[in-house]
Amino acid sequence: MKLTVPHMGLLSSAYTKVLREHGVNMQPPPRPSLTTLNLGVRHSPEFACLPFKINLGNMIEALDNGVDSILMPGGYGPCRFGYYGVIQEQILKGLGYNFKMSTTDNPDSLGCLVKTIRDISDINSKWDGYSVFYLILMRMALFDKIEELYFKVKPREINTGEAEQAFNESSKIIEDATGYAKLLIARQKVKSIFRDVKIDKKIKPPRIGILGEIFVVIEPFANMNVERRLAKMGVEVIRGVWLSDWLNDRFRFKPFRPNQNKLAKKWAYPYLKYPSGGESIESVGKTIKFCKEGIDGVIHIMPFTCMPELVASTILQRISADMNYPVLSLTFDEHVSEANLQTRLEAFVDLLERRKKKRKEKRDN
Amino acid sequence: MRVGIPQSLLYFKYGNLWKKRLNAVGAEVIISPETTEDILSNGINHSISDLCLPVKSFFGHVLALKDDVDCLFIPRMIRIEPDAYLCPKFIGLPDMVRAAIRNLPAIIDTAFNIKEQPSNIFWHEVLTELKKLENTSSPDKKISGEIANLCHSSDEAPVGRAGALRTSAKKLTIGIAGRPYLVLDNHINKGVLRYIRSLGIETSIMSSLDKNYIADTMEKLPKWVYWSMGKDVVSTVRWMLDDNDTDGIILLSTAGCGPDSFVAELIEQVLFVEKKPYMHLKIDEHTSDVGLKTRIEAFIDMLERSSRLKKQNLRLGIEN
């Protein structure tokens, strides 16, 4: 069995090596690129959301490379994600591919996910299954940690490129840490790598919160590398949606990190009184929280026609007006225009810097 | 107490039920007028561009209604059956209305979630809200607390056998499938049904679908559809494919409709629509009348040819 799972941010780096060491012949597809997108768009329904199209493109690339099994998480709505695997399987079989599709239909259920791992690997005991699953979760958390450190360090770095170097080095170390002991050592190592990056502590970069639908936030190709572009412009990116948070809310492997979803529900009231699926409640709730914490602005990222994020986006416009808080809504689909995006980002950062200056002048007077 | 219900979205499915219940407790129910170009463009001006057309129209109806009523009835419809949702925009509808439109009267946004609580609790909560509001608004009507009697009867739309509404079965008939707020709103659907009838073709729409038929349809799919209206659409198309009096099927959907983007694909992949002439029309506010008319005329040409061929084959004794 040659197994593939479509990419979603750094998730494949979290599980690939671990599962390979347990007898799974994992063949991740190439990282999403324009080729992926074009393949996906050609064979997807016109108004399917962007993550669907990118996933489909990845699946086609993997199948063309000889993969014979695909694992695709499922769900029960209300957003469309739970139905991806069903439609993708029909499309691929219609194209003549021969493969087995498994969907873990209940990604909220620990037992269901652990069973999936045991089914595909050579892990026999339930205990080992849980152990490997939690190892993967903690690796994912560490990958998220180095992204967070990168965003803190990049706008302040003295020698251009050092932050990228630190990130790449740390990535490699985490990938190789396929056991709990190695992971503990890796954690200390990556923290010290980032501590060693020379930064100018006097710089106070504008801080921008990034919120929105989880796939397009954490998959850099889907959002045309918005976060790295901002970081290169000297902005400190504060991401509000992390895959490790989504996983931690369900599987509690970071006991000191509170349930982000529950907090978002409190913060979002009364603008959004009930979660509308996806990350809608986080988009609204965390925007309000970021505003109160003094973060300079929020960029809200969503795929075109994403239903929960449309609800959030409508409400964010009102929040922006009511609280006099800059919110930029970016919608992504298969039409890629770098110039458009770069211009809008530069304009937004300009706006934030002008506001900061004004506030500073007011204070000094 | 004047309660306003926008003539949009779920009004086309539950409007009569809501009117009955609200009238029964002493509220005066005011419905917004049928969709017009003004209502629609007002709604569009208050929406972000990616929203689907029916929701934009809903905003327009709220704007047309808000100054003439004491409160608006916009329940938060989460689940109307235990194993499916409504589209997320229904779940967040009252919050979107509050965000997009200013100077609103009170909104009754009680949550309807059949998985969490039965419908009579929902109506008790609505009644409580109405009573609270009555203390601060015009004392024209008195809200009374006799809703318990009404709640004994079934809350669902009449459960009939699958049946379509049509006037005569002699002419060629096109079955129109789609969400009720699109199929029944003649402004949003760009007058598609009227145009088809003007060309001498009959149209039929689904009035009610038997729950067992819907459940049976779900069994035939690789995974059941977890949007309630999506379930209805798939089951309607299946029914029309098997109905001898339906000669062709048009699926009407809105460009940018989330559930329909997958449901339409599922229909084409799984339901063997090659049995009959089938067309999927996607509509939004930019759709040109000319483009629609051309497609409809071409479709009807195909229908008439196919029907002539069938009759010819019958005469010649050829199997279809």
Interface residues (C-beta under 8 A of the other chain):
Chain A: P45 E46 F47 A48 C49 G74 Y76 G77 P78 C79 R80 G82 Y83 V86 I87 E89 Q90 I91 G94 D105 Y271 L272 K273 Y274 P275 S276 G277 G278 S280 F304 T305 C306 M307 P308 L310 V311 S313 T314 I315 Q317 R318 I319 S329 T331
Chain B: S47 I48 D50 L51 R76 I78 A84 Y85 L86 C87 P88 K89 I91 G92 P94 D95 M96 R98 A99 A100 D109 A111 P222 K223 V225 Y226 W227 A255 G256 C257 G258 P259 D260 S261 F262 A264 E265 L266 Q269 V270 K282
